[in-house]
Amino acid sequence: MIDQLRALSLSSPLNPWKKTIQYKRNDYLSVFGSKASDIYFIKEGSIRIFIEDEYEEHTIRLGYPGSIITALDSFISDKPSQFYMQALKHCEVEVASQADFMKFVNSDPAHLQLWLQINMQLVYQCIEREIDLLTNAPMERYKRVLSRSPRLFQEIPAKYIASYLRMTPETLSRLKKA
């Protein structure tokens, strides 16, 4: 669906992808407390979205080539974000402002329908992940994410996948060997 939306946007006179930016490994696309309402299409590299508490970082979203990623709280509310967005390796992303992207989405009922389907899929993924984290043992969480997103293990360093799955990198390593 993301590919369909992107193809439609690229052929539209309202193409929202106004610029391409490259980020080096560990560069931040946005930080906690900043207004982060841009949306990114990842052409190359990988990105994580995370929050921090006083003890550690908690990865909540991961993106790799072909993904659309944004600090959704800021994108929706137009207020400062509670999240950090960081390049995990060299990235090339196309960037659209919230205003340009929503202008494109609202310009055609088919665009809006596709965007709604993408968002419903995102909400469903978030619900699945929340259930996994609350009810499943580490092995089950690992198996489920592997079946849903096998490419994740090719694109994202293991320590960030472990954080996403709420386990230590050592636990993830043991599970991968089992």
Buried (B, 14 or more C-beta within 10 A) or exposed (E): EEEEBBEBBEEEEBBBBEEEEEBEEEBEBBBBEBBBBBBBBBEEBBBBBBBEEEEEBEBBBBBBBEBBBBBBBBBEEEEBBEBBBBBBBEBBBBBBBBEBBBEBBEBEEEBBEBBEEBEEEEEEEEEEBEEBEEEBEBEEBBBBBBEEBEEBBEBBBEBBBBBBBBBEBEBBBBBEEE
